[in-house]
Amino acid sequence: MQENRQLTLRGALTGILGLLIITTSSMYIALKMGALPWPTIFVTVLSMVVLGKAKNSTLQEINVTHTLMSAGAMVAGGVAFTIPGLWIINPQAQVPFLSILIMTVCGAVLGTLLSALYRKNLIVEQKLDYPIGNAAYNTITTGLNKGKDSIKLFVSMGFSAIFTFARDLFGWIPSVVTIFGGSAAVSPIALYISPMALAIGTMIGKVFAILWFGGAILGFLVICPVGVACGWFSDLAVADLFRQNLGLGLLIGTGVAVFIKAIISTAKKPRAERKFKLSSKATLSICFILVLAAILMAVGTEMNLLQAILAIIGVCLACLLSGMITGMSGINPMEVFGILVLLLIQVIWNPSVLVLFLTAGLVTVACGLSGDVMNDLKSGYMLKTDPKQQILAEGIGGIIGAVISVCVLFVMKKSFGGFGTAELPAPQASAVAAMASGLGASWEFYAGIAIGLVLFLFNIPASAIGLGIYLPMYLSSIIGLGYLLSYIVKKITKISDRDANLISSGLLGGEGIAGVICAIIAIFA
């Protein structure tokens, strides 16, 4: 094999063809189901099928090809999770196509750029897990070889895919099982039936899984019922809003703490050992791209220059938080970051509704692509792929995916008539619409930021607690169950950590593949 064959012409063409399919299907599933399965394993397998037997193909070429192929999916998610809210607020709104296109392209470029900037800190130095990236690495390294490892991976992947088809395509298995129906003081307790979620609970490690599930117990079974019983909240709906704001604040506080800690750590070290050391050429290039993006947003959209600069500063901070949370949990709540920056812009400025959505869209697209890039860079780091070639491939895929995403969005608007309907509920965009309409965060949100910042500075992963408090109980409970089952199985069978990780990668990948296929079938149906 020739190790220098990474970003090749045949790989680029394969990646672009796959990108067309994945981006289109991701737009549909994001609008229809309010969810976006990671495309990483699906495109990894697809790249292996096309290039695995090609002459002189390498693991690195496959890695770079699937990096390009997956980029459009997360860009599509960023668009679908925000921009439809404009039509939800006003079904007759005249949404400017060019403004949305410029915003999406800028978001894709910024997400790629910032991933390259944060890669060393998050992947090389902090060595975050990135469960999806790990699964992609296991898929590539075992998929091209025969033996027991390959059997373990693909048997678990096949089981997960069949299970997902039975659940999502045929409706034979419920998506969520209710354990407790709820009461006036306690929200319903349910369990998400998902091999992928079980696998993530296995892969993220004991500390993070326990704190995540502990956060859910704290939020749903302590704060809400005790608060209602003691009269702190008038009803469960008010308590639930308090819980969400507190959890979101913890997530944001962790991101701020990561940023502050990185600055302090860098300042304390000798100049020769400082992290994020960039050449003058690289520094100028990064500054040029940031300034160019601000100018493009100011000239090509309804934003003014100051609003564009504030939005890009928000993107820089949000992408760091996105990369960190994705690395620790395998989940990228990218629309949350868009909402956060939208709220901050509302406090500082009083912009139009369109400017608020452009801000949220820019942040969400950048964070979505950043999470995808970091997973790919993790698998690339393990495969010793040239990160420059991966970043270039992701940038190409992100820009092409941006154009496809915006075109598909407007076509779907014309075909379906609107969003926020039974056909296309677009739940994340509805949440953005609520925030843009004037629903702001309260004191508990800012208290959560302060608590998250303090906890992280004392080396307590507050983001895990924040995820448990913020996310629905049915998701946090399956994560906790995933870790518990893996612990029991390891004790009983003496299975190695490597084999457990391999089987988990298969479970994770199978649902990801099946989810994308179900989305494609739904489009034609």
Phi, psi and omega in degrees: 000148180257109188294343183275355179278098183235285175270099184248165179297314181294325177293319179296317179295318177299316181297319182292319178297315176295324179302320180301316182290312185294319181295315181297313181294324180294323177299317182294311185293327178294321180282325185279315190251350182067027181214161181215098179296140178303128180275357193302312184290321178303311182288333176296312179295318180298318178295322178296318181297318184283317188256345187302324181258003180289155183296130176062024178288154181229162176299324181292323178295317178298318180299314180293323180295314180289336174297314179295318187294326186277345190300318186295333183297315183285330173296316178300319178298319179299321178290312184294331183279355185230297193300323178304339178301333177299319178281336176292320177292316181219099183303338181262010183299139175267093183274122184288118182301314185297320180297316180294321180295313180298316179300316184292318178297316178298319178297320179295318180294315181294320178299319179292314181299312184289330175296318177298323182288322185270353186306310186299316182293314188279323186262312186279316186270307179284339179053047178296154190292315187047073184305323181291319177296321176298318179296321178296318178299313180296323179296315181292312188289331179263336185290333181266005180234150177265155179138185185296322180300315180297319180296315180300314182296310189278336172293314178294324178294317179296317178300314181297319180295315179298317178301316182293320176298318180297325181281309190267328184269318184255345178071023181281337182237132179291148178285325183226134176248126180275126179266320179223128188287351179094170179210191181293338184244348184233129177292156176302142177253123185223172182228126177281124184271093189212116173301324180298314181294320176301317181295319179297320177300328178285321191274338187278350175096161187297309187298311183293319180296317181293316180294323178298307181295324177298322176297322178295317178298316179300315184287311188272329187249354178240295186300309185293305182294320179294318180297319178292316181296325182272358179082012177291329178238143182291328178202180184293327180296319178294318178297322181293322177295320176301313180302313182297315180297320179295314180296318178297319178298320177299318179298314182292319178300323177297318179297318178298319181295320178301316181296314181295316181297321179296320180294314181297315181298319179293320183293329183284339187270155175302151183306322183290338184254004186292141179285169182056030180289121183238149175289162179298326179294316179294319179299316178296320180296317180295314179299320180298316181294319179297315179295318180298319179297318179297318180294317179299318179294323181287322183276320188265352180230185182278000176285148166269176188296318181296318177298320179295319179296316178299318180296320181289325173299318176299321178299316181301317180286318183294323180293327176295314179295319179299313180297322181291312182293320177299319180295326183271329189239342186078007180240138181234090180284068191294327180293334177298319179293323176298317178296319181302308182294324175303315180296318180296320178296322178298322181291317184282325189228172171234070187280173177288165179298320180298318179296321177299318180290324176297321178296309180298320180295317180300313182293315184293318177298313181298317180291322178298313180291324179298315178299319178295315180300316183295324174298315179295320179292329176296310178296324178294322178298319180289331180267359183062039175280148177292113183297332179296320180289325175296314180298318178298316179298317180295322177297316178299312180296323181295317181292315177297317178298327178296315180296314180298315184300312183293319178298315180296321179301312182290327176295317180292325176299317180290323183285318185264346177091342180165186182230170186077022180251177178296326180287317181225083186292331179045062187297322180295319178296328176296321178294318177297320179299320179297318179293317181293337180277358174121002177277103184260177179274154182250192188298327182294332176297313181288328174296320177298321177300313181297317180296315179299319179298312182295315181299316183292323179296339175261023175064028173256120184290082183297335180298327178295316178295318180298319177299316180296320179290321188277313187288160179300148182299325183296331179279315180296324181293323179287330175296313178298319178296323179300315178294317182299315179297318180295323179295315181295315181297318179297322180291321185281315187263349184061029178295143182285158177300324181296315180293322178297319179293323180293314179294320178297321177299321178294316178298316180296313183292323181298317179291324177298316179296310182297323179298319178292318180297318177300322179295317179298316178299319181297324179299312182286334177286000000 
